[in-house]
């Protein structure tokens, strides 16, 4: 990275003792854990190959493969540059302040030889004196690293620069925290609290899989949010001033818990299609609701277990999560299995109709994890939990069989612990779009579940608008709502309502109207003035509340205390 301000990594690749007539050099098109083909080779420039002083013929044969004709040379050197100016957890970035490197978007590999080991030498820019990565070093030189195979190299990001490093030990493993960017975190508190999260995650599975060290790379930036798991590390992006107040800080701990839980769930315990990876194309599975959804259930639950959320605060978080899912029209259109399978073409490419047609395997998957946990506790009289399923599967599929699990095996493992068949549960809630009977499941724990909007007579437009340069423009139309059924479109400019000019959010003008009331809108659609008649419909949104029943049975009390980890 000799000129970081230009945002280029310069890569020199030495291939030694190969006997092939030609070598196909490949770059992945996606990053494991982020299910979208991102076409990383589009950032490659100046690919060339030599052997000693001899230039070798090299040609690109498809979008992510360069063929090098060795001309009987056994040792080949490949050179190329990668433009890296997208600071996300999935991509690579370099500027005058630091370098962040994700293997899939920088490193290539010789086809058919992914399993060969490699040595990596990093040449840092200027006064950059820190490198944080989970790759082991060679000979005590932190700039020389080794990887047992390409999968490990691709799955071991690097943070390079002058960042701050914090260290702690938890669950018998050394942890390094690479903190890039100014922020308002407290060193001592962050280390102590992250340690608690690590230990709670480890308790779920009963053992820690890392033999060396685990690395957190944390980018404290203006609009941070999100993370990506790796084999022995993770990268988190955090809004730099969000370590205070408490609610915001606990959101950070929830992100830590989510990505750390992936150390087991997906990086080791995984659906069958997610490894060994095909880096050339999509890797389809119906089970992202397990890999991401169950992890999303555990992230806030682990923060509760660690004592950062009170039981009341945790129930508020669950309530908000249910309201969010059930007020998304797509929950009645797309199943969890479909959401998982279609992640590659839908989840990372939202448009104005996504909420009407899709549901997140993160958010709904988390709720399914909650219901399964409660069902297991109810069926086993509070003796078993979802933890037991995760432990059993980790031991069986990762440690014993060393392979991924199938859809059918996931269901069977849940049934084995619960002691009941779950055919109807999977048919309705995983492969179907039936609304879960939340009240039944919460009753297991002595909790009352009610919809506060059940008797509401409030109407809703079923559309959102935004002020765009003084124009009131429709940005979203809700499936089967008043606007949808009346023919209002996204991108329509609202001119007038019932003969009067509209200059603010249209929703303010429908407040207090009655169901069945007629409204006339004048809109500008692509330069045409149209008259649209709407009939106001009842607001379909739910607003749930979860509260303790006035009287709980002994069985309900046991499950309530077990679930919320109340001593």
HELIX and SHEET records of a PDB file:
HELIX    1   1 UNK A    4  UNK A    6  5                                   3    
HELIX    2   2 UNK A   40  UNK A   43  5                                   4    
HELIX    3   3 UNK A  103  UNK A  105  5                                   3    
HELIX    4   4 UNK A  150  UNK A  154  1                                   5    
HELIX    5   5 UNK A  187  UNK A  205  1                                  19    
HELIX    6   6 UNK A  246  UNK A  261  1                                  16    
HELIX    7   7 UNK A  288  UNK A  288  1                                   1    
HELIX    8   8 UNK A  289  UNK A  294  3                                   6    
HELIX    9   9 UNK A  295  UNK A  305  1                                  11    
HELIX   10  10 UNK A  311  UNK A  326  1                                  16    
HELIX   11  11 UNK A  329  UNK A  332  5                                   4    
HELIX   12  12 UNK A  336  UNK A  341  1                                   6    
HELIX   13  13 UNK A  342  UNK A  344  5                                   3    
HELIX   14  14 UNK A  354  UNK A  357  1                                   4    
HELIX   15  15 UNK A  363  UNK A  379  1                                  17    
HELIX   16  16 UNK A  386  UNK A  393  1                                   8    
HELIX   17  17 UNK A  394  UNK A  400  3                                   7    
HELIX   18  18 UNK A  407  UNK A  418  1                                  12    
HELIX   19  19 UNK A  423  UNK A  425  1                                   3    
HELIX   20  20 UNK A  426  UNK A  430  3                                   5    
HELIX   21  21 UNK A  438  UNK A  444  1                                   7    
HELIX   22  22 UNK A  482  UNK A  486  1                                   5    
HELIX   23  23 UNK A  506  UNK A  509  5                                   4    
HELIX   24  24 UNK A  554  UNK A  563  1                                  10    
SHEET    1   A 4 UNK A   8  UNK A  15  0                                        
SHEET    2   A 4 UNK A  76  UNK A  83 -1                                        
SHEET    3   A 4 UNK A  44  UNK A  51 -1                                        
SHEET    4   A 4 UNK A  54  UNK A  56 -1                                        
SHEET    1   B 4 UNK A  58  UNK A  62  0                                        
SHEET    2   B 4 UNK A  65  UNK A  69 -1                                        
SHEET    3   B 4 UNK A  22  UNK A  26 -1                                        
SHEET    4   B 4 UNK A 109  UNK A 110 -1                                        
SHEET    1   C 4 UNK A  93  UNK A  94  0                                        
SHEET    2   C 4 UNK A  99  UNK A 101 -1                                        
SHEET    3   C 4 UNK A 158  UNK A 161 -1                                        
SHEET    4   C 4 UNK A 130  UNK A 132 -1                                        
SHEET    1   D 3 UNK A 118  UNK A 121  0                                        
SHEET    2   D 3 UNK A 141  UNK A 147 -1                                        
SHEET    3   D 3 UNK A 136  UNK A 138 -1                                        
SHEET    1   E 5 UNK A 164  UNK A 170  0                                        
SHEET    2   E 5 UNK A 173  UNK A 180 -1                                        
SHEET    3   E 5 UNK A 213  UNK A 221  1                                        
SHEET    4   E 5 UNK A 233  UNK A 239  1                                        
SHEET    5   E 5 UNK A 227  UNK A 229 -1                                        
SHEET    1   F 2 UNK A 447  UNK A 451  0                                        
SHEET    2   F 2 UNK A 544  UNK A 548 -1                                        
SHEET    1   G 2 UNK A 459  UNK A 460  0                                        
SHEET    2   G 2 UNK A 537  UNK A 538 -1                                        
SHEET    1   H 2 UNK A 463  UNK A 468  0                                        
SHEET    2   H 2 UNK A 471  UNK A 477 -1                                        
SHEET    1   I 4 UNK A 500  UNK A 501  0                                        
SHEET    2   I 4 UNK A 493  UNK A 497 -1                                        
SHEET    3   I 4 UNK A 518  UNK A 525 -1                                        
SHEET    4   I 4 UNK A 528  UNK A 535 -1                                        
END                                                                             
